[in-house]
Amino acid sequence: METSTPLIMEKTSEKNTATFTHLSTLTQYIVPFGNYIFPILIWTSYKDKSEFVNHHGKQTLNFQLSLLLYTLVLALIAIPAFVTVFLQNLPMEAIFNDHDFVIRNFDFQGNIGLITIGATAVVLFGLLKFVEFFLVIYASIKASNGEYYKYPLTIPFIK
């Protein structure tokens, strides 16, 4: 009877560690880059001790790295689109003559394509962050139940 108790404790410990690995990504809202730092610290400390924690640590980091890649792509779409629209509507004589400039007669119709592309990228980013929050919670619940979980749309950077 006493030999099975440590196994249960170890299994509970593994589940808790895997759960905290997922939940540690939410520190990004308090600590810059916490969504990478804390999962890496937890994963590297326990990856050789538990296959379960190793799996969840890899999933967590791959998901965060995938989100970083998707965010960078969306930023590379949105920022140039908005900068281009702004510069096209910036009165150059105000810049060259050192006057205070006011953007007048903003040309929406001539820039509706770029504005739409930029706005779509911003909306997709917001949706990505919203979905990330719920997927992290879902993965944490799966880990706490002792189940293996793979995030959707995740690139396997760490195998």
N, C-alpha and C positions, 0 to 999 in steps of 0.2 A: 504494500500500500504506500509506503513512504517513497519508493522509487518512482512512482507515477506522479507524485506531487511536483518534483522539480521539473518534469517534462511539461506539465501544465503551466507552471510559472514561466518557464522558458518560452513556451508558445505564446502566452499572454504578453510577455515582454517583447517578443518579436512583433506581435500585432500592434502593440503600442508604439514601438519604434517606427514601424512602417507608417502608421497613422500620423505620427508627428512629422515624419519626413514630408508627407503631402501637405499637412497643415502649415509647416514652416514656410511654405511659399507665400503665404498670406502676409508674412512680415514685410513684403515689398511695400505695403501701404504705410509702414512705420520707418523701416530702415532701407535706404537706397541699396539696391541689389541684394536685398535680403532673400529674395526668391531664388537666388543662386547660391549665396554664401551658406545659409543654414542647411539646405538640403545636401549640399556637398559635404559639409562637416559631419552631418548625421550619417550619410551614406558611406563615406570613407571610413568612419569609425566602426561600422557594423557590417560592411559588405562581405568580409571574410568569415564572419561569425554566423551569418544566417542567409540562406538562399532567398527566403521570403523578403527580408529587408533589402537584399541586393536587387531583387526584381523591382520592388516598389521605388527604390532609390533611382534606379536607371530610368524607370517610367517618369518619375517626377522631373528629373533633369532633362530628359529628352523632350518632354512636354514644354518645359520652360524655354529651352533652346529653340524649339520649333516656334513658339509664340514670339520670341525675340526676332527670329527670321521673318515671320509674317508681319510683325510690326515695322521692321526696317523696310520691307517692300512697300507697305502702305504709306510710310513716311516718304519714301522715294517717289511715290506717285503724287501724294497730296501737296507736299511742300513746293515742288517745282510748279505745279498747276496754279496754286494760289500766288506764288511770287510772280509768275508770268502775267497773270491777270492784273495784279497790282502794278507791275512795271509798265504794262501797256496803257494803263489809265493814269499814270503819274505825269503831271504837267512838267515837261523838261525845262521850260523857260523859268519856272519857279526855282528849280534846283540850280540852274546856271546863273541866274540873277540874284540868288540868295534871298529870295522873298519867302514869306510864309506861304506855304501852298495848301490849297484846299482842293480836294478831289471833287470836281464838278462833272456833271454829265457822264457819270459812270456808265460804260457801255456793257449792259448785261447781255443784250442779244448777240453781240459779237463775241462774247466770252462764255456763253451758256454751256458750251461743251466742256471747257476746262473747269468751270465752276462745278459742273455736275460730277466730273471725274474726281476732283478734289473732295467734294462733299461726300461722295460715295465712299472714298477711302477713309474719311474721318468716321463715318457711320459704321463701316466695317470694323474699324479699330475699336469703337465703343462696344459693338456687339461681341467682338473677340474678348474684351476684358470682362464683359458680363458673363459670357459662357465659361470663361476661365474660372471665375469664382465658383460657379456651381459645379463644374467638373472636379475642382480640387476637393470640394466638400463631398461629392459623390465617391471619389477615389478614396478619401479618408474613411468613409463609412465602409466601403468594400474591404479596405485593409484591416479595419478594426473587427470585421466579421471573419477575418482569416482567409479572404478570397483574393486571388490574383486579379489584377485589373490593368488594362491597357487603355491609355487615353486615345480618343479618336484623332485623326489627322495629325499624328505625331511622326516626325522623321526620326528614325533610330540612329542618332549620332553616336550614342554609347551602346555597344552591343554586349 
